[in-house]
């Protein structure tokens, strides 16, 4: 069995996740699948140990705009229907939401910030996000988000909603047991979705903030790109440790259990 990493943008790759995957490659081999470039998606999932669905700049608000997206959405539906573990990051989370009956919409303003996350009651026993540190700050850079979660979703992490969380006033679904907060990570069957970037290290963030397209997004969000990059350098050690531990739990738990 092998783990497949679905990549949508060369600048939104595994980053800090990659050493974790490499360290476990003897037990669980992995390979990248460049979906927009036309790399074939599996039709038979029997030999797929799991999927990691990465981020990217494209929008999932209208899947018909991208020729490759309907096939990926179908793969994500089939994966969860057959209990294949899936981890979706940012765009990957949005694709999971869209595939399973949620809704993806554009925010009033983009979001670009490190925000403190709060665990819900359900997170305590979760094999992937149960180990996420309470109050840990993590990186959010996105213009779209899952505004309505799939019906069977279990909220796991939340951030302060509206102006307390960021100037954009997000629209993500509320966490029932955390009033005044919006859900940023959830589970739906065998899939885990995080609407943030636990994979991004300081060097990756510095490259992102220097990119004109992402720089323009941050400007619309009212975010100083240089200041965000500087914050990323300060937070790098702990943010990277949290992200690597998260993907490690995904690999050592659900993926290892499927692969045997």
ABEGO torsion letter per residue (X at the ends): XBBBBBBABAABBAEAAAAAAAAAAAABBBBBBBAAAGBBBBABAAABAEBBBBBEABBAABAAABAAAAAAAAAAAAAAAAGBBBBBBEAAAAAAAAAAGBBBBBBABBBBBBBBBBBBAAAAABAAAAABBBGBBBBBBBABBBABBBAABBBABBBBBEAAABAAGBABBBBAABBGBBBABBBBEABBBBABBAABBAAAAAAAAABAAAAAAAAAAGBBAAAAAAAAAAAAAAAAAAAAAAAAAAAABAAAAAAX
